[in-house]
Amino acid sequence: QQSGRKYNLFLKRRLRIDKRHQSKDSIFFRDGVRRIDFVLSYVDDLNKEWEKKLERRKEFESNLQKAGLELETEDKKESEDGKIFFVKIHAPWEVLITYAEVLNIKVPIRENDIPSTVENPLDCVLFPLRLPEKVMHPEPDYFTAPFSKDKQELYLINDESTFFSPSMRNRIVNYILTRCPYGTEEGKKKFGIKRLLNNGTYTAAYPLHDCQYWKKASDPNCDSERYTLYMEWARFLRFYKEQPLDLIRKYYGEKIGIYFAWLGFYTEMLFLAAVVGLICFLYGLFTMDENMSSKEICDPSIGGEIIMCPLCDRDCEYWRLNTTCESSQYSHLFDNVATLFFAIFMGIWVTLFLEFWKRRQARLKYEWDLVDFEEEQQQLQLRPEYEAKCTQKKKNPVTQEMEPYLPLTSQAVRFCISGATVLFWVSLIIASMIAVIVYRLAVYAAFASLMENTQTLQPISGLLTPQLATSVTASCLNFVIIMILNFFYERIAIWITDMEIPRTHMEYENRLTMKMFLFQFVNYYSSCFYVAFFKGKFVGYPGAYTYMFNRWRNEECDPAGCLIELTTQLTIVMAGKQIWGNIQEAIVPWICNWWGRRKARNNPENLYSRWEQDHDLQTFGALGLFYEYLEMVIQFGFITLFVASFPLAPLLALMNNILEIRVDSWKLTTQYRRPVAAKAHSIGVWQEILNGMAILSVVTNAFIVAFTSDMIPRLVYYYAYSESEDSPMSGYINNSLSVFLISDFPERNKPKENPENFSICRYRDYRYPPDHEKKYLHTMQFWHILAAKLAFIIIMEHVVFIVKFFVAWMIPDVPADVKAKIKREKYLTQKILHEYELEKLKERLCQGDKGATEKEFIATEGRMELSRAM
């Protein structure tokens, strides 16, 4: 019976479609002429709030019509599930030109006659990477000017219906929607679609995609830009092709266009860093057999005869140095002379990346008409939430108009709560990191005894040492904790930023960015900072070990150094984050959309309307780009702050970013509703964060080379303490290990068993032997090495900073040809506007307009002459 009812419903719908002879997969009103610029949806629930929601909708839609917008409602009977109403919104010409002037939208006045840049000689080589010209440049290049209703004949208006692009249209409608009132509640004036979405009056508000992504629209009036973007940009098989940035900007707006331009440029620059990093890694691989340190460790007559002190109290046994043979060989992959070169190279690469990005950004600003972009007009407008929540008003000293404000006492209280919350969460991260350190200290003894007593682990005991096993499991545990804390803090950060009630959109984004970045910085990098700068540095020596909380003995580094452990930590956290991020970004939205569309797949295509198809997609929220930037900036930190420990990090980042570009483009084109177009002329506060990380990276890499790697101790031995001219590094291992008399062990540290009756053991430090008058105190070699490390840090920092600042000074932020083009365009635009004003003035004089005086005519002509001279 139920299936019969469904079939009758299907027949009724089919008759309706046949009667109208119009597919519902359309972006136009029923008349087929007026374009749908925005869609609102709601469900008519018969609950307690039903009447209130109905009143709000009536008032809101009435006010939209008063603002000049045209509405058309699709009854719930027309929808696929029979529950959702859809309100389609069209902005007529009069509304568009009114708000285009308000929003200072630039429109074409004449085709650009400035010749294009000289052709690149590498164009023939790069031809396979190019996209068709029609895709790369979907529109001709024009001189533009801000729109003015009074000068309509000045602009190139061929067709009123297509003069404003769909992204401009949806931006104008969204501006009206966010400011349209819907009544007064509790004595307060209420307005804005955001509030109506939050209280459930409407369930969604979105502009439409222009077609299905897998095929072109049947309507010849539709450009099918979504289909073009999918075919040429969003498919992974196009990973080697350039991005159609002009088309992305035209379809999604400048803000999203700038993000993809930055991501593409960052990926291109990573190619150079990845190649150099790979060469450094290969150098370590090919020179592995020549490394004298690992040769001595692996030699049975040297490493096999050196008895090392136990690595934990009581339960651990004495062990022979050659048991770490394999790990010492692998540590040479990353701890070699090339590491120093790569650390210096990356310090300069970061500067080149940031400086060349400024130039690329300047070029985009010119090409996308953002040179005179008034950020104050777009970003400094009051947030509707600020206007709604701030009941008190005061006079603005600039505009002399009354506007809402938040009292100072209220601001102070909100900032105190916000600061305390951030501090609590940062403290929580540090506490979790200490918990992981305690885990490392607690399980190390268990791993040591397990590996010594288990026969099944003997084949891999050389490679999987207790240190490495502890490091790997601790890194995995740390990664899980990072993800859990991250999940909760994202919601907390948004809540406390909302509570602060920032005045403008820019303020809101900047505050949220700083909170999220501070947290993510501590969350992702704290474990790496611990391994790089604290582990093995405060161990003490046998008989006088240092303990955490007076209970757990501090960790020691592997005899081959801590660098291999930092590499392990970095690889697990960085790779794990990238894999998890791609799963979240691609697979989760796909599953949600598949689940939402499962019923509609059985219906004929012309019954599944364009607005319903888009309604079933995921929402690309206001913070969608924020998370994309945050992900990439955290990755940027991994490849700059700790790159001295892992030269392959840029290669991993490059492979991830090639995938990231296509995943982001695929999900934006196929899995998300079309975002509202927004303007932006830069990457905003992220630029300052990147600059700060670039400076910090020089310091961290200098400290890693000095204190975490074994390079400085080896160089000091080579030049000052080597006794063999033929093989200067022979004897280094014996020199770097101090002697301890086992009978000096206190009962707390002494191993339970000593079956071979060893009398001495060795440990990693530079201290006097037990028979010396300065027993167990630091030797002069220790102080020489410390002085060399500090000198190296000062020299490396100064050299890299001098080169960085020199490179930054040498490379101008704006290319010379772009400067010339900007001046030329300004001059020509002014000339066109002045000529237009002169013609209008002549017409008024000819018609005998008394207001148009001869002096006014002379003044206008003089202004043109002055403009030419300038």
Secondary structure, 3 states (H helix, E strand, C coil): CHHHHHHHHHHHHHHHHHHHCCCCCCCECCCCCCECCEEEEEECCCCCCHHHHHHHHHHHHHHHHHCCCEEEEECHHHCCCCCEEEEEEECCHHHHHHHHHHCCCEEEEEECCCCCCCCCCCHHHHHHHCCCHHHHCCCCCEEEEECCHHHHHHCCCCCHHHHCCHHHHHHHHHHHHCCCEEEEECCEEEECHHHHHHCCCCCEEECCCCCCCCCCCCCCCCCCHHHHHHHHHHCHHHCCCCCCHHHHHHHHCHHHHHHHHHHHHHHHHHHHHHHHHHHHHHHHHHCHHHCHHHHHHHCCCCCCCCEECCCCCCCCCCEEHHHHHHHHHHHCCCCCHHHHHHHHHHHHHHHHHHHHHHHHHHHHHHHCCCCCCCHHHHHCCECHHHHHHCCCEEECCCCCCEEECCCHHHHHHHHHHHHHHHHHHHHHHHHHHHHHHHHHHHHHHHHHHHHHHCHHHHHHCCCCCHHHHHHHHHHHHHHHHHHHHHHHHHHHHHHHHHHHCCCEHHHHHHHHHHHHHHHHHHHHHHHHHHHHHCCCCCCEECCEECEECCCEECCCCCCCCCHHHHHHHHHHHHHHHHHHHHHHHHHHHHHHHHHHCCCHHHCCHHHCCHHHHHHCCECCCCCHHHHHHHHHHHHHHHHHHCHHHCCCHHHHHHHHHHHHHHHHHHHHHHHECCCCCCCCCCCCHHHHHHHHHHHHHHHHHHHHHHHHCCHHHHHHHHHHHCCCCCCCCCCHHHHHEEEEEHHHCCCCCCCCCCCCCCCEEEEECCECCCCCCCCCCECHHHHHHHHHHHHHHHHHHHHHHHHHHHHHHHCCCCCHHHHHHHHHHHHHHHHHHHHHHHHHHHHHHHCCCCCCCHHHHHHHHHHHHHHHHC
